[in-house]
């Protein structure tokens, strides 16, 4: 009750927030399964099954001719991994603790920490899963190499960042209309099975069809990522800068909306109940 407040320096405050984000990230990683290793294995199996399904789908529909010259399975995995990173980040951030969560009753905890932890936990899981699968494929089946590994990682991070930014907007809107936001999130994730363009190469698409995909930042990161992976592909109809601009705008809108929701949560919930 009677406590003497000690003023912290800005540097010490920053370290305290980073430590809190670290512990919240660990909690998020272990949240889906008590054993972190089993949780990672389940995520790897989910990704491998998705790769296998799309590999067979491409074979059955005869879409292999549309692929880039190079390792065909790597072409499939390049789209799947960026797609999974994007939608997992969106789902993790949209589903994290909001302003009315019991976790927010603890003094050091706030929504910024919750958003950061959820996004980082998703990134950790997806990057580790991709690294394990690619290493097994490289060591046991076919040696693989990336034309520009730094660029590939950059597009992976941009896919993650755009998903987290859009998830922030959904998180801010969720307390007002939770059912509608849940439906919108599911529709967006399902629509990206096609709208992400992971089954197509932008250079080979007609202009009329290209207009249906180029609004999506994930379409740009996947296409640019394939340009960094394959030496024989140079993307002309996509831009990583567009994806970055959309990410920054969505993040700004999401943080502003979340601030507004946090300030009015108790008042609006009291009016609705």
Secondary structure as UniProt FT lines:
FT   HELIX           10..31
FT   HELIX           36..61
FT   HELIX           64..66
FT   HELIX           72..94
FT   TURN            99..100
FT   HELIX           102..105
FT   TURN            107..108
FT   HELIX           111..140
FT   HELIX           149..174
FT   TURN            175..176
FT   HELIX           178..195
FT   TURN            198..199
FT   HELIX           202..204
FT   HELIX           207..210
FT   TURN            211..215
FT   HELIX           217..229
FT   TURN            231..232
FT   HELIX           240..272
//
